[in-house]
Amino acid sequence: MAAVDRKGNPVALNDGGQIASVRFLYDNAFGRLLLKVLTRPRLSRLAGAYLDTKLSTRLIPGFIRKNGIDMSEYEEAEYRSFNEFFCRKIRKDRRPVACGKDVLVSPADAKLTVLPITEDARFRIKNIGYTFEQLVRDPGLAEKYAGGTILIFRLTVSDYHRYGYPCSGTVSQERRIPGVLHTVHPLAAEKTALYAENARELATLETERFGTVLMMEVGALLVGRIVNDRPAGAVEKGAEKGHFEYGGSTVILCLAPGTVALDPEFTENSARGLETVVRYGERIGVACE
């Protein structure tokens, strides 16, 4: 999938090598056999264990060069492991949070796709159809979002891997759904129902202006951990919710019908098969009157 900025200008994605790997794993007979091993959470835990060691710091300089990461945007730190570097903190002035109680903001630096949820609580990503119940494993919860909208924020390895709340509210439910760990690259999304198969965590956020917002973090191939804070009570828009350790991954927001008017470029670009690049804290829509 190609990406554009909010003005419609093409954005180059540094994932050429990943495209070749994904095609091998999902289109090649030997690759599909290998995929059965690679998607097991145990392998990701082993990879994560290595990336927690001091020895893994030797990977950092090459990763920065390969992905063109501007380290001046991040807080200065001495990293004791690659994972510590990977979930590095950005300077607060680099990600201001859009003001206004009626403003919904992006929870992450990501490539955003916006899709409609049909009246029978289904949605389609590329060639793969999903029921909302498959995604949340809760029939009652699925009914709330029939006719609404799903926002898929895909993070790549060069993105900032901390994420926050898109609005203020009170966390009313938290749950982990076990699963395997496919890559979340768009090419893989054409081959398998990865968002219904991957391990994920979900929370519902009761809000004054946006109804009940469902927020979900989805693990991915060789992501060691989804690390969420567990706040009690109210949370503030833009406050950090958690972070991913190594790998590209995804944050999903689900909005009930009639609650949010998204900025039009997102639905327009998604209808054309384009992802839109967004940043943590920037406006993506406003509450409906």
Salt bridges, closest charged atoms under 4 A:
ASP15 OD2 - HIS185 NE2 3.16
ASP27 OD1 - LYS191 NZ 3.04
ASP52 OD2 - ARG225 NH2 2.48
GLU73 OE1 - ARG95 NH2 3.71
GLU73 OE2 - ARG279 NH2 3.89
GLU84 OE1 - ARG80 NH2 2.81
ASP93 OD2 - ARG94 NH1 3.00
ASP102 OD1 - ARG209 NE 2.45
ASP109 OD2 - ARG95 NH2 2.65
ASP120 OD2 - ARG122 NE 3.47
ASP159 OD2 - LYS111 NZ 2.94
GLU174 OE2 - ARG230 NH1 3.20
GLU190 OE2 - LYS126 NZ 3.80
GLU197 OE1 - HIS182 NE2 2.95
GLU201 OE2 - ARG176 NH1 3.32
GLU201 OE1 - ARG230 NH2 3.08
GLU217 OE2 - LYS241 NZ 3.16
GLU240 OE2 - ARG162 NH1 2.67
GLU245 OE1 - ARG225 NH2 2.59
GLU245 OE2 - HIS243 NE2 4.00
ASP263 OD2 - ARG6 NH2 2.77
ASP263 OD1 - ARG283 NH2 2.99
GLU265 OE2 - ARG6 NE 2.80
GLU275 OE2 - ARG154 NE 2.85
GLU282 OE2 - ARG6 NH1 3.12
